[in-house]
């Protein structure tokens, strides 16, 4: 009886992430197009997409590479943007504590904003779920769509009309995750402060406005949490 239940858990992850794929698909196309604009070939773009597999930091790194920014700035910006993954990992780790290291390593590679948000919500609501299978269903679906979209973006390149407005999908994807996550004062303060600083500093060179927004958002959220406790 357990086998069908496990399969159902995997499919539940695929089903729950499906609405978000509508935003991830154009997001990945933008990443592929950005890779072409930065001078990367198909193999380089796909290699970066497979190894990095991080939408926001990937786009930021590609933009900086296209501007011939110093490597330290490229790596530093990507690292700071991905600092949130440390918090995601610490939050979701207890749910996977009973699994082996090899499995946990594979699950860690697939960690994204969307997979994390869906999984922790589902684990709280339905604790009987096979956690790694549900997570895998959501996370692997995102990975597959991201890789296919990146390849399509590289192949299509500049042939995609600006009128399609694909770049608009990028902030929409993150807004769809951000707004439900702002459940208390610290998270709300972090989101508002980070967004405000990023918008105000949008004119800074080397995409440093995004970096400044991320750092200020983290600092503001921590300060709000300390003062509230």
N, C-alpha and C positions, 0 to 999 in steps of 0.2 A: 504493500500500500504506500510505502514511503516514496518510491520512485516517481509516480505521477505527481505527488505533492511537490517534490523538488523541481520537476519540470514546470509545474505551475508557478513556482516562485521565480524561476528564470524568466518565464514569459511575462510575469507581472512586472518585472523590471523593464523589459522591452516595451510593454504597453504604457507604463507610466511615463517613460521618457519620450515617447513618440511625439507629443505636442511640442516639446522643446526642440526637436529635430528640425521643425519648420524654421526656427531661427538659427540653428547651428549650420544648416546646409549653406545658406548665403554667407554666413560668417566664414566658413571654410573656403568658399570661393574667393572671398576678399583676401584671405591669407595667401592663396595660390597666386592671385594677381599681384599682391604686394611682393611676393618672392620674385616674380618676373621683373617688376619695376626696380627691385634692388639688384638685379643683374644675376640672379641665381638661375641655374638650369634645372631641368626636371629632376635629375638624380639628387642634386643638392637640396632642392625644395622639399622633395619627398623625404630625404634623409633628415632634414631639420624637423619636418612635421612629425616623423615617427619618433625621433629621439627626444625632442623637446615636448611635444604634445601639450601645449599650453597656449590657448588662443590669445589672450591679452598680451602676455609677455612676448609671444611669437611675433605678433603684429608690431609691437614696439621695437623689438630687436631688428625686424626687417626694415622699418622706417629709418632707424639709426644707421643701419648698414648702407641704405641708399643714400644717406647724407654723409657717408664716409666718416662717421663718428669714431673716436678712439675705441678700441676693443674693450678697454676697461669700463667705459661708459655703457656700451652695449650689454656687457655681462652684468654690470651692477644694476642697471635698470631692470633687466629681466629677473634678476634675483630678488630685488625688492618687491616687484609686482607679484612674484610667486611666494612671498613670505606668508601669504594667507594659507598656503598649503600646509605649513607647519601647524597652524591652528586647526585646520580641517583634520589633519592626521591625528593630532592629540585628542580631538573630539570623537573621532570614529574608531580609534584604536581599541577601546574597551569592547566594542561589538565584535571584533575579530580576534580577541585575545586567545581564544581556544584553538585557533587554527595554526598550522605549521608555518615556519618562517618562509618557506618557498612560496606557499600560497599567498601569504601576506605581502611578499615582495611583488608578486604579480598584480595584486589588487592595488598596491600603492602606485604602481606605474600608471594605472588607469584612473587615478583620482582626478576629478575635475569639480568645478563648482556645482554643476548640475547633478552629477552622480552623488556627490556628498549630500546636497540639500534634499534630494529625493530619498536617499537611503536612510538618513537619520530620522526623517519624518516617518517613514514607513516602519522602521524598527521600533519606534515609540508607540505607533498605533497598532501594529501587528507583530508582537514579540515572538509569535510562533513561526514566523518566516525563516526559511533558510537564508541567513544573512548574506553569505558570500555569493549565493546564486542570484539572489535579487539584485545585489550590487553589480554583479557581473553582467546581468541582463541589461541594466541601465548603462553602465560604464562602457562595455564593449560595443554597444550600439552606437554610442557617441563617437568612439574611436573609429569605427568603420566609416561612419558618415563623414567624419573629419578628414580622413585620408582620401576618400573618394573625392570629396569636394576640393581638397587641395590640389589633387592631380587635375581635376577639371579646370580649376582656376589657372593653373600653369599652362595647360593646353590652350585654353581660350584666351588667356592673357588680356591684352588691351582690347580684344574684340567684344568684350562685354560692355554694352552701352551704359553711360553714366545715368541715363534716365531710369534704369532699373532700380537705382537707389539701394544697391546691395550694402553699402557701408552703413546705412541706417540700421541694418539688422544687428550690428555689433553692440551699440548701446542698448538696444531693446532686449537683447539676450540677458545682459547683466542687470538691467532694470527689473526684469521679470524675476530674477533671483534676489535682488537687493531689497525690494519693497517688502516681500513677505518675511525677510530675515530681520527687519527692523522691529523687533518685538518688545524691546525694552529701551531704557534711556541710553545706556552705553552704545548699543548698536546703532540707534538712531543718531546720536551725536557723531559717531564715527562716520556714518554714511553721509550726513549733511556736511560735516566739516571737510571730509576728503573730497567730496564732489565740488564744494564751493571753491576750495583752494585750487583744484585741478582746472576748473573753468577760469578762475582769475589768472592763473599762471600759464594759460594755454599758449601765450606768445613766447615763452622761454625757449631758447635754442635746445637742440638735441633731445626734444621731447621731455625735458626736465620738469615740465608742469605736471605730467602724470606721476612722476617720481615724488614731487613735492606733495601732491594731493594724497598719495598713498601713505607717506610718512606722517603727514598731519592728521589724516584720518585715524591711523593707528594710535598716535599720541593722544588725540582727543578722546577716543574710545576708552583708552586705559585711564585717563584722568577722570572721566565721568564715572567709571567703575570704582575707582579708588574713593572718590568723594561720596559715592552713594553707599559705600560699605562702612 
